[in-house]
Amino acid sequence: MIVCVCNNISDREIRQAVDLGLSSMAELRRDLGVATCCGKCASCAKQVLNEHLDSKIHATELSFRSAQTA
């Protein structure tokens, strides 16, 4: 889904950016241009960012627990 219409940035691109190490809206603005024009996408972009960050933390915790029991 397109999150930032002005810069044609999708939720997939935001998740990929998080996978590459971005972790804040400031970094998304700097590197992808998210929310730099009209700003209407800021809340949606932040939601995608936070949800993907949370999923990465959860996956890391599960992997850590699995490694401890092995």
N, C-alpha and C positions, 0 to 999 in steps of 0.2 A: 504494500500500500504506500502511496506517496504521502509523506508526512509534511514536507516543505515544498509547496507548489512553486514558490518563487525560484527556488534553486534545484527543483526536481530531485529531491533527496527522499529515498524510501526508508521504510523501517528496516529493511534488510541491510542497507548501507550503514545505518546507525548501529545495528548489532555487530556488523563486521568491524566498524571502528572501535567498538568496545572490546571486541576480541583482540584487536591490535594494540590495546592499551589505553584508549581514551576513557575517561571516567567522570567527566563533568560537562555541563552545558557550555561552559566557557571554551572547552576544548572542541566540542562539536561546532560551535560558532566559528572558531579559528580555523579548523581544518576542513569542515564541510560547508560552512556558510549557513548552517541551520539558524533560523530566526534572526537573520541579519537584514531582511527587507521589511516586510509588513509585520512580522512577529506573531502572526496568528497561529503558527505551528509550535510555538514554544512549549505549551503545556503538553501537547501530544508527544513531542520529541523528548521531553523530560520523562514522561511516563514510559516510553519505549526504552530509554536509557536506563532508568531505575529498574524496570522489570528485568532487563537483560543482565544488569549488574547483580541483582538478587538471585537470578537463576544460576549465574556463574558461582556465586558464593555457596549456594545450596549444593551444586554439583561437586564443588571442592570439598565441602564437609562430608558428603556421602563417600567420596573417594578416599578421604582421610580415614573415615571410620572403617571402611572395607579393608584398608591396608593394615589397620591396627589389629583386626581380628584374624588376619591371615597368618 
